[in-house]
Amino acid sequence: MTYGAGMDLTGKVALVTGAARGLGRAMAVALARAGCDLAVSDIAQSGDGATPYALSSRDDLAETVRAVEQLGRRAVGTPCDVTVAADVAKLMAFVEEQLGGLDVLIGNAGIVAARRWRRWTRRCGTASST
Ligand SMILES: NC(=O)c1ccc[n+]([C@@H]2O[C@H](COP(=O)([O-])OP(=O)(O)OC[C@H]3O[C@@H](n4cnc5c(N)ncnc54)[C@H](O)[C@@H]3O)[C@@H](O)[C@H]2O)c1
């Protein structure tokens, strides 16, 4: 199946966070196929050991930009840690400046941290019978 082929979003501008690989890159490519110009961002620093697995690099983010451009759409990429408010403000200004506005936002950035449910609910103060 070719995702994005059935939608017509010609002329729209989309922003995908966490777009350097995985689902984020796939959604950026699908939106480009549907006609969007793309802003893509990612933390783009392979990791300081604080996360349970390595995050993406600037090269990964550049590869997403290339994949969108190969579909004939505009693509701009910039690093952004979505947990840092100042980074997000800069990202929004960058999108406005480079692409003139925003129609579609995919907040995809994130990690999966496997934790034992009981310990997590205790730490959050949530009652749990498990
Ligand atoms: N793949 C799954 O089965 C699954 C299941 C449930 C939820 N999700 C969620 O979907 C999203 C994408 O999953 P994926 O499998 O493509 O993961 P992935 O790890 O391949 O991609 C996530 C991207 O987000 C980036 N990222 C992480 N923290 C960031 C931050 N603070 N700021 C900016 N970028 C950041 C990473 O560098 C990476 O490029 C994630 O949010 C994940 O938690 C995925």
The ligand as a Gaussian input file, in Angstrom:
#p B3LYP/6-31G(d) Opt

LIG

0 1
 N        6.422000       1.853000      16.897000
 C        5.471000       1.522000      17.769000
 O        5.004000       0.356000      17.858000
 C        4.872000       2.573000      18.686000
 C        3.907000       2.205000      19.611000
 C        3.338000       3.170000      20.454000
 C        3.755000       4.488000      20.363000
 N        4.708000       4.808000      19.451000
 C        5.128000       6.208000      19.395000
 O        5.154000       6.653000      18.047000
 C        6.243000       7.544000      17.867000
 C        7.169000       7.073000      16.761000
 O        7.591000       5.748000      17.031000
 P        8.757000       5.048000      16.195000
 O        8.573000       3.589000      16.357000
 O        8.834000       5.619000      14.828000
 O       10.020000       5.496000      17.086000
 P       11.512000       5.899000      16.673000
 O       12.330000       5.812000      17.907000
 O       11.986000       5.142000      15.468000
 O       11.338000       7.436000      16.247000
 C       11.063000       8.428000      17.178000
 C       11.830000       9.674000      16.771000
 O       11.571000      10.684000      17.750000
 C       12.787000      11.338000      18.047000
 N       12.707000      11.908000      19.378000
 C       12.710000      11.265000      20.566000
 N       12.623000      12.139000      21.573000
 C       12.540000      13.368000      21.001000
 C       12.424000      14.679000      21.511000
 N       12.373000      14.921000      22.837000
 N       12.332000      15.704000      20.647000
 C       12.381000      15.491000      19.316000
 N       12.524000      14.273000      18.764000
 C       12.595000      13.226000      19.603000
 C       13.854000      10.273000      17.907000
 O       15.164000      10.839000      17.682000
 C       13.343000       9.462000      16.729000
 O       13.845000       9.949000      15.502000
 C        6.954000       7.677000      19.197000
 O        6.434000       8.818000      19.876000
 C        6.558000       6.409000      19.912000
 O        6.573000       6.572000      21.318000
 C        5.289000       3.889000      18.636000

